[in-house]
Amino acid sequence: MNGGFPADDWQFWVVTACAAAAVVFLTRPLWRPLFGLGRRKQTGCPGCPTGEAASKPPAPKHVDLTIGGKRVRS
């Protein structure tokens, strides 16, 4: 029995590359929390308010309260 890795066999390198790619693919979700890597936080989106409108809290929504089909004042 021959000891060591079959470094001269092309199949060894194909399987090694596939295994390395699988390790990278499976550990990608851990990179951001562990190393601070990943997507950067976006500063805004096309539909988001910017400037002064972004710092104001949204206006409260008011609804009418009805009991038995009749409007009740609160």
C-alpha distances in whole Angstrom, upper triangle without the diagonal:
4,6,10,12,12,15,16,16,20,19,17,20,22,21,21,25,26,25,27,30,29,29,32,34,34,35,38,40,40,40,44,45,42,43,46,45,46,49,52,55,57,61,63,62,65,67,67,70,70,72,75,74,71,72,75,74,74,78,78,78,81,82,85,85,86,87,89,89,91,90,90,91,89
4,7,9,9,12,13,13,17,17,15,18,20,19,19,22,24,23,24,27,28,28,30,32,32,33,36,39,38,38,42,43,40,40,44,42,43,47,50,53,55,59,60,60,63,65,65,68,68,70,73,72,69,70,73,72,72,76,76,77,80,80,84,84,86,87,88,88,90,89,89,90,88
4,7,9,11,13,14,17,17,14,17,20,18,18,21,23,21,22,26,26,25,28,30,30,31,34,36,35,36,39,40,37,37,41,40,41,44,47,50,53,56,58,58,61,63,63,66,65,67,70,70,66,67,70,69,70,74,74,75,78,78,82,82,84,85,86,86,89,87,87,88,86
4,7,9,11,12,15,15,12,14,17,16,15,18,20,18,19,23,23,22,25,27,27,28,30,33,32,32,36,37,34,34,37,36,37,41,44,47,49,53,55,55,57,59,59,62,62,64,67,66,63,64,67,66,67,70,71,72,75,76,79,79,81,82,84,84,86,85,85,85,83
4,6,9,9,12,11,8,10,13,12,11,14,16,15,16,19,20,20,22,25,25,25,28,31,30,30,34,35,32,32,35,34,35,38,41,44,47,50,52,52,54,56,56,59,59,61,64,64,60,62,64,64,64,68,69,69,72,73,76,77,79,80,82,82,84,82,82,83,81
4,5,6,9,9,7,9,12,12,11,14,16,16,17,20,21,21,23,25,26,27,29,32,32,32,36,37,34,34,37,35,36,39,42,45,48,51,53,53,55,57,57,60,60,62,65,65,61,63,66,65,66,69,70,70,74,74,78,78,80,81,83,83,85,84,84,84,82
4,6,8,9,7,8,11,12,11,13,16,16,16,19,20,21,22,24,26,26,28,32,31,30,34,36,33,33,36,33,34,37,40,44,46,49,51,51,53,55,56,59,58,60,63,63,60,61,64,64,64,68,69,69,73,74,77,78,80,81,83,82,84,83,83,84,82
4,7,9,8,9,12,13,13,15,17,18,18,21,23,23,25,27,28,29,31,34,34,33,37,39,36,36,38,36,37,39,42,46,48,51,53,53,55,57,57,60,60,62,66,65,62,64,67,66,67,70,71,72,75,76,79,80,82,83,85,84,86,85,85,86,84
4,5,6,7,9,11,11,13,15,16,17,19,21,22,23,25,26,28,29,33,33,33,36,38,36,35,38,36,36,39,42,45,47,50,52,51,53,56,56,59,59,62,65,64,61,63,65,65,65,69,70,70,73,74,77,78,80,81,82,82,84,83,83,84,82
4,5,5,6,9,10,11,13,14,16,17,19,20,21,23,25,26,27,31,31,31,34,36,35,34,36,34,34,36,39,43,44,48,49,48,50,52,53,56,56,59,62,61,58,60,63,62,63,66,67,67,70,71,74,75,77,79,80,79,82,80,81,81,80
4,5,5,6,8,10,11,12,14,15,17,18,20,21,22,24,26,29,30,30,33,35,33,33,36,33,33,35,39,42,43,47,48,47,49,51,52,56,56,58,61,60,57,59,62,61,61,65,65,65,69,69,72,73,75,76,77,77,79,78,79,79,78
4,6,5,6,9,10,11,12,14,15,17,18,20,21,23,24,28,28,28,31,33,31,31,34,31,32,34,38,41,43,46,48,47,49,51,52,55,55,57,60,60,56,58,61,60,60,64,65,65,68,69,72,73,74,76,77,77,79,78,78,79,77
4,5,5,6,9,10,10,12,14,15,16,18,20,21,22,26,26,26,29,31,29,29,31,29,29,32,35,38,40,43,45,44,46,49,49,52,52,55,58,57,54,56,58,58,58,62,63,63,66,67,70,71,73,75,76,76,78,76,77,77,75
4,5,5,6,9,10,11,12,14,16,16,18,20,21,25,25,25,29,31,29,29,31,28,28,30,34,37,38,42,43,42,44,47,47,51,51,53,56,55,52,54,57,56,56,60,61,61,64,65,68,69,71,72,74,73,75,74,74,75,73
4,5,5,6,9,10,10,12,14,15,16,18,20,23,24,24,27,29,28,28,30,28,28,30,34,37,38,42,43,43,45,47,47,50,51,53,56,55,52,54,56,56,56,59,60,60,63,64,67,67,69,71,72,72,74,73,73,74,72
4,5,5,6,9,10,11,12,14,15,17,18,22,22,22,25,27,25,25,28,25,26,28,32,35,37,40,42,42,44,46,46,49,49,52,55,54,51,52,55,54,55,58,59,59,63,63,67,67,69,71,72,72,74,73,73,73,71
4,5,5,6,9,10,11,12,14,16,17,20,21,20,23,26,24,24,26,23,23,26,29,32,34,38,39,39,41,43,43,46,46,49,52,51,48,50,52,52,52,56,57,57,60,61,64,65,67,69,71,70,72,71,71,71,69
4,5,5,6,9,10,10,12,14,16,19,20,20,23,25,24,24,26,23,23,25,29,32,33,37,38,37,40,41,42,45,46,48,51,50,47,49,51,51,51,54,55,55,58,59,62,63,65,66,68,67,69,68,68,69,67
4,5,5,6,9,10,11,12,14,17,18,18,22,23,22,22,25,22,22,25,29,31,33,37,38,38,40,42,42,46,46,48,51,50,47,48,51,50,50,54,54,55,58,58,62,62,64,66,67,67,69,68,68,68,67
4,5,5,6,9,10,11,12,16,16,16,19,21,19,19,22,19,20,22,26,29,31,35,36,36,38,40,40,44,43,46,49,48,45,46,49,48,49,52,53,53,57,58,61,62,64,65,67,67,69,67,67,68,66
4,5,5,6,9,10,11,14,15,15,18,20,19,19,21,18,18,20,24,27,29,32,33,33,35,37,38,41,41,43,46,45,42,44,47,46,46,50,50,51,54,55,58,59,61,63,65,64,66,65,65,65,63
4,5,5,6,8,10,13,14,15,18,20,19,19,21,19,18,21,24,27,29,33,34,33,36,37,37,41,41,44,47,45,42,44,46,45,45,49,49,50,53,53,57,57,59,61,62,62,64,63,63,63,62
4,5,5,6,9,11,11,12,16,17,16,16,19,17,17,20,23,26,28,32,33,33,36,38,37,41,41,43,46,45,41,43,45,44,45,48,49,49,53,53,57,57,59,61,63,62,64,63,63,63,61
4,6,5,6,10,10,10,13,15,14,14,16,14,14,17,20,23,25,29,30,30,33,35,34,38,37,40,43,42,38,40,43,42,42,46,47,47,51,52,55,56,58,60,62,61,63,61,61,62,60
4,6,6,8,10,11,13,16,15,16,17,15,14,16,20,22,24,28,29,28,31,32,33,36,36,39,41,40,37,39,41,40,41,44,45,45,48,49,52,53,55,57,59,58,60,59,59,59,57
4,6,7,9,10,13,14,14,15,17,15,15,17,21,23,25,29,30,30,32,34,33,37,37,40,42,41,37,39,41,40,40,44,44,44,48,48,52,52,54,56,57,57,59,58,58,58,56
4,6,5,7,10,11,11,12,14,12,12,15,19,21,24,27,29,29,32,33,33,36,36,38,40,40,36,37,40,39,39,43,43,44,47,48,52,52,54,56,58,58,59,58,58,58,56
4,5,5,8,10,10,11,12,10,9,12,15,17,20,24,25,25,28,30,29,32,32,35,37,36,33,34,37,36,37,40,41,41,45,46,50,50,53,54,56,56,58,56,56,56,54
4,6,7,8,9,11,11,10,9,11,15,16,19,22,24,24,27,28,27,30,31,33,35,34,31,32,34,33,34,37,38,38,42,43,46,47,49,51,53,53,54,52,52,52,50
4,6,6,6,8,10,9,10,13,15,17,20,24,25,26,29,30,29,32,32,34,36,36,32,33,35,34,35,39,39,40,43,45,48,49,51,53,55,55,56,54,54,54,51
4,6,5,5,7,6,7,11,13,15,19,22,24,25,28,30,29,31,31,33,35,35,31,32,35,34,35,39,40,41,44,46,49,50,53,55,57,57,58,56,55,55,53
4,6,6,5,4,5,8,10,12,15,18,21,22,25,27,25,28,27,29,31,31,27,28,31,30,32,35,36,37,41,43,46,47,50,52,54,54,55,53,52,52,50
4,6,6,7,9,11,13,14,17,20,22,24,27,28,27,29,28,30,32,32,28,28,31,30,32,35,36,37,41,42,46,46,49,51,54,53,54,52,51,51,48
4,6,8,10,14,15,17,20,23,25,27,31,32,30,32,32,33,35,35,31,32,34,34,35,39,39,41,44,46,50,50,53,55,57,57,58,56,55,55,52
4,5,9,12,13,15,19,22,24,26,30,31,29,32,31,32,34,34,31,31,34,34,36,39,40,42,45,47,51,52,55,56,59,59,60,57,57,56,54
4,7,9,10,12,15,18,21,23,26,28,26,28,27,28,30,31,27,27,31,30,32,36,37,39,42,44,48,49,52,54,57,56,57,55,54,53,51
4,7,8,11,14,17,20,21,25,27,25,28,27,28,31,31,27,28,31,31,33,36,38,39,43,45,48,50,52,55,57,56,57,55,55,54,52
4,6,9,12,15,18,18,22,24,23,25,25,27,29,29,25,27,30,30,31,34,36,37,41,42,46,47,50,52,55,54,55,53,53,52,50
4,6,9,12,14,15,18,20,19,22,21,23,26,26,22,24,27,27,28,32,33,34,38,40,44,45,48,50,53,52,53,50,50,50,48
4,6,9,12,13,17,19,17,20,18,20,23,23,20,21,24,25,26,30,32,33,37,39,43,44,47,50,52,51,52,49,49,49,47
4,6,9,11,15,16,14,16,15,17,20,20,16,18,21,21,22,26,28,29,33,35,39,41,44,46,49,48,49,46,46,45,43
4,6,7,11,13,11,13,13,15,18,17,14,16,19,20,21,24,27,28,32,34,38,40,43,46,48,47,47,45,45,44,42
4,7,10,12,10,11,9,11,14,14,11,13,17,18,19,23,25,27,31,33,37,39,42,45,48,46,47,44,44,42,41
4,7,8,6,8,7,10,13,12,10,13,15,17,17,20,23,24,28,31,34,37,40,43,45,43,44,41,41,40,39
4,6,5,8,9,13,15,14,12,15,17,18,17,20,23,24,27,30,33,36,38,41,44,42,43,40,40,40,38
4,6,8,10,13,16,14,13,17,18,19,18,21,23,24,27,29,33,36,38,41,43,41,42,39,40,40,39
4,7,9,13,15,12,11,15,16,16,15,17,20,20,24,26,29,32,34,38,40,38,38,36,36,36,35
4,6,10,12,9,8,11,13,13,12,15,18,19,23,25,29,31,34,37,40,38,38,35,36,35,34
4,7,8,6,5,9,10,11,11,14,17,18,22,24,28,31,34,37,40,38,38,35,35,34,32
4,6,6,5,8,10,13,13,16,19,21,25,28,31,34,37,40,43,41,41,38,38,36,35
4,6,6,7,9,13,14,17,20,22,26,29,32,35,38,42,45,43,42,39,39,37,35
4,5,5,7,10,12,14,18,20,23,27,30,33,36,40,43,41,40,37,36,34,32
4,6,6,8,9,11,15,17,20,24,27,30,33,36,39,37,37,33,33,31,30
4,6,8,9,12,15,18,21,24,28,30,34,37,40,38,38,35,34,33,31
4,7,9,12,15,18,21,25,28,30,34,37,40,39,38,35,34,32,30
4,6,9,12,15,18,21,25,27,31,34,37,35,35,31,30,28,26
4,6,9,12,15,18,22,24,28,31,34,33,32,28,28,26,24
4,6,9,12,15,19,21,25,28,31,30,29,26,25,24,22
4,6,9,13,16,19,22,25,29,27,26,23,22,20,19
4,6,10,13,15,19,22,25,24,23,20,19,17,16
4,7,10,13,16,19,22,21,20,17,17,16,15
4,7,9,13,16,19,18,17,13,13,12,11
4,6,9,13,16,14,14,11,11,11,11
4,6,10,13,11,10,7,8,8,9
4,7,10,9,8,6,6,7,8
4,6,6,5,4,6,9,11
4,5,5,7,7,10,12
4,6,8,10,13,15
4,7,9,13,15
4,6,10,13
4,7,10
4,6
4
